[in-house]
Amino acid sequence: MGYGKISITIPEEILEEIKELAQKRETKLSHFISDVLADKIRRSKEESFVQRINEIFGDPEVAEEQRLMAKDIADTTDVEELPW
């Protein structure tokens, strides 16, 4: 993976907290910030995915199909057959 440089302006209080956290974790400031940003991106993608799933299952036709499928599975599956 390549690296790029950026210049950002943040409030001094936040910068101090970031520096303290990076120091406590014994990591370079740039690595700490990269990890925080990567985590934020991952969470944002997950939230978008969940939102899309909720939209799909919010469709009454899909919800009914899922309800019927779950009922069919419940009616035809012996609990003892399940892997857990």
N, C-alpha and C positions, 0 to 999 in steps of 0.2 A: 504494500500500500504506500502510495506517495504521500507527501505532506505538503501543506500550503500554509501560508501565513495570512493572518487577518489582524486588523487593528480594531478594537472595540472600546467603547467608553461605557463604563458602568459606575454606579455610585461607589464612593470610597468605602462605605460600610460593607457593601457586598464583597468588594475586592479583599478587604481584610479578613472577612469570614472565609472566603475561598482559600486564601493563603494559609489560614490556620488549619482548615480541614485537610488541605494537601499536606501540610507539615505533619499533622497527627497521623496521617496515613502513610507517611514517609514516601511520598511520590512527588514527582516534579509537578509544578503548577500547570504546565501545558498538558501533561498526561491526565491530571485530575479534571481539568476543564473538558478535554476531549471525551473522557469517560462520561461526564455529566451530560454533555451534549448528545453523545451516542445513546445514552439511556432515555433522554427526552425524545429523540427521534423514534426509538423503538416503541415507547409508550404511545406516542402520537399515532404510529402505524397501527398498533393494537387497538386503540380507541376507534380509529377509522374502520378497521375490520369489524369490530363489535357493532358499530353503528350500522354498517352495511348489512350484517347478519340480522340485526333487529328490524331493519327496514324490510328485508326479505320475509322474515317470519311475522311481520306486521300485516302482510298481505293476507286477507281472510281466506283465500283459496289455499295458500300454502299452509296456513295454520290448521285448516280443516284436514288437509291431506296428512299433516304430521299427527294430528289427533287420531285420525283413523288408523294410521300405521302403528302408532303406539298401542292403540286398543287391540289391533290384530296381533301384535307381538305379545301383549299381556294375555290375550285369550288363548294363544297357541303355544306358549312357552311355559314349561314347568320350571319353577324357581330352582329346583335342584339341578337343572341342566345348565344354569348360568355359571360362568367360570369363577365367580367370586364366592 
